[in-house]
Amino acid sequence: MINDSVRGCRVIRTAVSAEAETLAALHARARATYDPEGAPDDGTDGAAAWRGAVERPDRHVLCAVARGRVVGVASFRTVPDGTADTVELLQFHVDPGHWGSGIGTALHTACAEQWRADGRRTAVLRVRADNHRARRFYARRGWIPDPEHPTAEDDRHLRLRYAVTGERDTAGE
């Protein structure tokens, strides 16, 4: 399990429950950039949801810290109805003020390292079809449309697949 991984002047580490408010705020800022409606107003407490993700034994939440501030977050788990060698990337967000600084690449690399350490061979995720920036980010790292789950015409999300290999993620961003 990755606890601390230094990458340049940033650290990738396991998130802690006390950071739930920070993670929720970062998530909201990132989501506002690709979802004009923002987070749904369904009464969900974002901080409680992130606290739950951090505390759940079947999930792992990594955060990127730069200059003492959380600037990126990734959450993943073993696919509930899948094989033990497949992991699902549930959330991946970088604070918009840090886009292009390498935070996303460092965080993705840390995820892939953890997946390899855990014996995962495949990762899957769902990304909004209209989130072209995220789709380009994932494509540069080797994510491809999941042939086992083709996108329906009216689906707002695409399912992507990533082959977890022994190579380091070096694509810049």
ZIHU-V29263 format. One record per backbone hydrogen bond with DSSP energy under -1.0 kcal/mol. NH is the residue of the N-H (numbers start at 1). CO is the residue of the C=O. E is the energy in kcal/mol with one decimal. If there is no record, write none. Layout:
[[NH/CO/E] [NH/CO/E]]
//
This chain:
[[5/12/-2.0] [7/10/-3.0] [10/7/-1.4] [11/65/-2.5] [12/5/-3.0] [13/63/-2.5] [15/61/-2.8] [19/16/-2.2] [20/17/-2.0] [23/19/-2.7] [24/20/-2.5] [25/21/-2.3] [26/22/-2.4] [27/23/-2.6] [28/24/-2.3] [29/25/-2.3] [30/26/-2.6] [31/27/-2.8] [32/28/-1.9] [33/30/-1.3] [34/31/-1.3] [35/31/-2.2] [38/35/-2.3] [42/40/-1.7] [49/45/-2.3] [50/46/-2.4] [51/47/-2.7] [52/48/-2.5] [53/49/-2.1] [54/50/-2.5] [55/51/-2.1] [56/52/-1.6] [59/56/-1.4] [60/76/-2.4] [62/74/-2.8] [63/13/-3.3] [64/72/-2.3] [65/11/-3.2] [66/69/-2.6] [69/66/-1.7] [71/64/-3.1] [72/64/-1.2] [73/93/-2.8] [74/62/-2.5] [75/91/-2.4] [76/60/-2.4] [77/88/-1.8] [79/86/-1.8] [82/79/-1.3] [86/83/-1.7] [87/122/-2.5] [88/77/-3.9] [89/124/-2.9] [90/75/-2.4] [91/75/-1.6] [93/73/-2.9] [95/71/-2.8] [98/95/-3.0] [99/96/-1.4] [101/98/-1.6] [102/173/-2.0] [106/102/-2.5] [107/103/-2.7] [108/104/-2.7] [109/105/-2.8] [110/106/-2.2] [111/107/-2.2] [112/108/-2.7] [113/109/-2.5] [114/110/-2.3] [115/111/-2.8] [116/112/-2.5] [117/113/-2.4] [118/114/-2.0] [119/116/-1.6] [120/115/-2.9] [121/85/-3.0] [122/85/-2.0] [123/162/-2.4] [124/87/-2.3] [125/160/-1.8] [127/158/-2.5] [129/156/-3.4] [131/128/-1.6] [132/130/-1.4] [135/131/-2.2] [136/132/-2.4] [137/133/-2.3] [138/134/-2.7] [139/135/-2.4] [140/136/-2.3] [142/139/-1.5] [143/138/-2.3] [144/161/-2.7] [146/159/-2.8] [149/146/-1.3] [155/152/-1.5] [158/127/-3.2] [160/125/-2.6] [161/144/-3.2] [162/123/-2.6] [164/121/-2.1]]
//
